């Protein structure tokens, strides 16, 4: 039997996600559904630098790059921490400001769920 975890959102991440194009949102929602059943979509990979259990869904859509960061090891739910359109001036590397925001949101979420 497949166990299904609830997908929970940090409010700011959901607001940003809702700004993505419809097709991009649909593809990312499907990847999150796969993660909620314990799998990993082809467009998801571990997100390094912020600790274990954090993954990034990376999607190119009509020349733009979209990212969703989610955590699987915080509480019972799968938590979406951040969603953003990547406009990197440093190639494929995630901008430091985004990494800092992800770290801060992870810290606040862990504290809130204690």
N, C-alpha and C positions, 0 to 999 in steps of 0.2 A: 504494500500500500504506500502510495506517495503522500508524504506529509507536506502540507501547504502552510507556509508562514505568511503572516499578514505583512503587507508592505506599508510601512509608516513613513511619513515625510516630515522633515523640518519645514516649517511653513515657508521660509524664504526660498528653499529649494523647489518646492511645489510651484510657487509663483513664477520663478524663473523657467521651470520646465513648461509651464503653460504658455510661455512665449515662443517656444520652439515651433517650427512648421508642423502641420498635422502629420505628414508622413514620417518625419523624424520622431515625433512623440509616439506614434504607433509602433515603430521598430524598437524604440527603447522600452516601451511598456511591455512588449513581448519578451525582451531580454530580462526585464525585472521579474516577469512571471516565471521564466525558466529558473532564475535564481531563487525565487520563493519556493520552488519545489526541490531545491537542493542541487540544481544543475548550474551550468555556466554556459551562457550563450557564446557563440563564436566571436561576437563583438565585445566581449568582456574580458578583462585581464586584471591580475592583481595590481593595486595601486601602491607603489613603493614609497617609502619615506614617511609614512604616518602610522605604521604598526600593522600587525597582521589582521586578517579578516576584512580588509577594505579593498573594494574592487572598483574598477572604472569601466564604464560602457563608453566606447569611443565610436562615433558614427560620423561619416562624411556624408553630407547631403547637399547636393547642388552647389558644390564648391566651398561650402562652409563646414566647419568642424564643430560638433556638439559633444558634450561630455556629461555623464551622470556618474556621481560617486556614491557608492552605497556600502554599508557595513553589515556584516552578517554575524558578528560576535558581540553585539550589544543587546542584552535582553532577549526576549522571545521573538521579536519582530525583525524583519529585514528593514533597516533604516536607510532612507535616501538622505544623504548629507548635503549634497550640493549638485546643482545643475547649471551649466554655463555654456555659452558659445565661445569656443576657443579662438582667440585672436592673438596668437603668440607672435612676438617679435623675435623669439629665440628658437625657431624651427619647431620640431615636434615636442620639445620640452614644455611641460606645464609651467606657466608663469608662477613665480614665487608668491605673488599676492594671492593666487588661487589656493596654493598649498597651505599658506598661513591661515586662510579662511577655513579650509577643510579641517586643519588641526584644531582650531578654536571651536568649531561646531562639534567636532568629536568630543572634545573635552567637556563642553557644556552639556552635551547629551548624556555622557557617562555620569556626570554629576547629578543630572536631573533624574536619572533612572536608578540611582542607588537605593 
